[in-house]
Amino acid sequence: MVNQYQDTRSQNIYMLIDKSRCMEMPFDQMALLDYAINACLVFTKVILKKYDKPGIITFNNKVDHSLAPHSSLAQLSRINEVLYNQNTDFLESNFDVLYMHIRNNINKRSVLFLFTNFENHAELNRNLAYLKLISKSHLLIVVSFINDELQRMIKSEAESVSNAFENVVAETLLVEKEQILRILNQHGIMTILTTPKDLTIDTVNKYLEIKARRLK
């Protein structure tokens, strides 16, 4: 009876990893992609412990890998194998291709965690239409990164005109990032804005929040 109850509540949880140039940015000698991969491996364990079904899609200008969700413990090994040799490249991400893949291959309403990094409004505007289409059929959470160096610059005292200028630039970039996520929220798309070092815990906490609220 317990297993049947767990199965009826089980959800498909997809981790969508953008491998394009936006994920090449380094933090502490690791690319954003590396942080996303490490977070997804931990996240997979949490999903399985919560009796949901983790799946994964990696993409840039095309979908490279797509692993259907499954609740078996062997899924962790499968996901680890998919992620082991992933690398970024200098290609632009193609959200049209991602949307078409999701539309054609994910029939059941699922929870989708998209690990990407929109740095400016132009990047968002090119892809917003596809994100809105995806969110019509699934619960989409866009996970984006904040540069903690920018935060430190903003909080630090300017010791010169040059420092003051750098602080203004840093604050402008941070405000734009927050505006991007606000636009996504206005279109019903959930977001996570996190530093690379907090990525894992913030992603897991959002997932647990969704489960607690039983959003589907």
C-alpha positions in Angstrom: 0.0 0.0 0.0 2.8 2.4 0.8 4.5 1.9 -2.6 1.2 2.5 -4.4 0.6 5.7 -2.5 4.1 6.9 -3.3 3.7 6.1 -7.0 0.4 8.0 -7.3 2.1 11.2 -6.0 5.3 10.7 -8.0 6.2 13.6 -10.3 8.6 13.8 -13.2 11.4 16.3 -12.4 13.6 17.3 -15.4 16.9 19.1 -15.0 17.6 21.1 -18.2 21.2 22.2 -18.5 22.2 24.9 -20.9 25.7 24.2 -22.3 26.2 27.3 -24.3 28.6 30.2 -23.9 26.6 31.7 -21.1 27.6 28.8 -18.9 31.3 29.2 -19.5 31.7 32.0 -17.0 34.3 31.0 -14.3 33.9 31.3 -10.6 36.7 30.0 -8.3 38.3 28.1 -11.2 35.1 26.3 -12.1 32.7 27.2 -15.0 29.0 27.7 -14.2 28.3 24.4 -16.1 30.5 22.6 -13.5 28.4 24.0 -10.7 25.2 23.0 -12.5 26.4 19.5 -13.0 27.5 19.1 -9.4 24.2 20.5 -8.2 22.2 18.2 -10.5 24.0 15.1 -9.1 23.0 16.0 -5.5 19.6 17.1 -6.6 19.0 13.7 -8.3 19.6 12.0 -4.9 17.1 14.2 -3.2 14.5 13.7 -5.9 14.8 9.9 -5.6 14.6 10.0 -1.8 11.3 12.0 -2.3 10.0 9.2 -4.5 9.9 11.5 -7.6 11.4 10.6 -11.0 14.5 12.6 -12.1 15.3 13.1 -15.8 17.8 15.2 -17.6 18.2 17.2 -20.9 21.4 18.9 -22.0 21.4 21.4 -24.9 23.1 24.2 -26.7 22.2 24.8 -30.3 20.7 21.3 -30.3 19.6 18.8 -27.7 22.7 16.6 -26.9 21.3 14.2 -24.4 17.9 13.4 -23.1 17.3 10.9 -20.4 13.7 10.0 -19.5 12.7 10.2 -15.9 12.8 7.1 -13.8 12.4 6.3 -10.1 15.0 3.5 -9.8 18.2 4.0 -7.9 20.0 3.1 -11.1 18.9 6.5 -12.5 21.6 8.2 -10.5 24.3 6.2 -12.4 22.6 6.9 -15.7 22.5 10.7 -15.0 26.1 10.6 -13.7 27.2 8.9 -17.0 25.4 11.6 -19.1 26.9 14.5 -17.2 30.4 13.1 -16.8 31.8 14.5 -20.1 29.7 17.5 -20.6 31.5 20.7 -21.7 30.5 24.2 -22.7 31.2 25.6 -26.2 31.0 28.9 -27.9 27.6 28.3 -29.5 24.4 30.1 -28.7 21.7 28.2 -26.9 18.7 27.4 -29.1 15.5 27.5 -27.0 13.4 26.9 -30.0 15.0 23.5 -30.4 14.6 22.9 -26.6 10.9 23.8 -26.8 10.3 21.5 -29.7 12.1 18.6 -28.0 10.0 19.1 -24.8 6.8 19.4 -26.8 7.5 16.2 -28.7 8.9 14.1 -25.9 7.4 15.1 -22.6 3.7 14.3 -22.6 3.0 14.3 -18.9 3.0 17.6 -17.0 6.4 17.8 -15.3 8.5 20.1 -13.2 11.4 21.5 -15.2 14.5 23.1 -13.6 16.3 25.1 -16.3 19.9 25.9 -15.5 20.9 28.9 -17.7 22.3 32.4 -17.3 20.6 35.4 -19.0 23.0 38.3 -18.6 20.9 41.0 -20.4 17.5 41.9 -21.7 18.5 41.1 -25.3 19.2 37.5 -24.4 15.9 37.1 -22.5 13.9 38.8 -25.3 15.2 36.3 -27.9 14.0 33.4 -25.9 11.1 34.6 -23.7 8.5 33.3 -26.2 9.8 29.8 -26.0 10.0 29.9 -22.2 6.4 31.0 -22.1 5.3 28.2 -24.4 7.1 25.6 -22.2 5.5 27.0 -19.0 2.0 26.5 -20.5 2.4 22.8 -20.3 4.9 22.4 -17.4 6.0 24.0 -14.2 9.2 25.8 -15.3 11.8 27.1 -12.9 14.6 29.2 -14.4 17.8 28.9 -12.4 20.1 31.9 -13.0 23.4 33.0 -11.4 24.4 36.1 -9.7 28.0 37.1 -9.7 29.1 37.4 -6.0 32.0 39.5 -7.1 29.5 42.1 -8.1 27.9 42.0 -4.7 31.3 42.5 -3.0 32.1 45.4 -5.3 28.8 47.1 -4.5 29.2 46.7 -0.7 32.8 47.9 -0.7 33.8 51.5 -0.2 35.2 53.2 -3.3 38.7 54.3 -2.7 39.1 56.1 -6.0 37.2 57.4 -8.9 37.9 54.2 -10.8 36.5 52.1 -7.9 33.4 54.3 -7.8 32.8 53.8 -11.5 33.3 50.0 -11.1 30.7 50.0 -8.3 28.2 51.8 -10.4 28.7 49.3 -13.3 28.4 46.4 -10.9 25.1 47.8 -9.4 23.7 48.4 -12.9 24.5 44.8 -13.9 22.9 43.4 -10.7 19.8 45.5 -11.2 19.4 44.2 -14.8 19.7 40.6 -13.6 17.0 41.2 -11.0 14.8 42.9 -13.7 15.2 39.9 -16.0 13.9 37.5 -13.3 11.1 39.9 -12.5 9.9 39.7 -16.1 10.0 35.9 -16.0 7.9 36.0 -12.8 5.4 38.3 -14.4 4.8 35.7 -17.1 4.2 33.0 -14.5 7.7 31.5 -14.7 9.3 30.7 -11.4 12.9 31.7 -10.8 15.9 31.1 -8.6 18.7 33.7 -8.5 21.7 32.2 -6.7 25.4 32.3 -6.4 27.4 29.3 -7.7 28.3 28.2 -4.2 24.7 28.3 -3.1 23.3 26.7 -6.2 22.7 23.2 -4.8 21.0 24.2 -1.6 18.8 26.9 -3.3 17.7 24.4 -6.0 16.9 21.7 -3.4 15.0 24.2 -1.2 12.9 25.4 -4.2 12.1 21.8 -5.1 11.0 21.1 -1.5 9.0 24.2 -1.5 7.2 23.1 -4.6 6.5 19.7 -3.2 5.1 21.2 0.0 2.8 23.5 -2.0 1.9 20.6 -4.3 2.3 22.8 -7.4 1.9 20.9 -10.6 
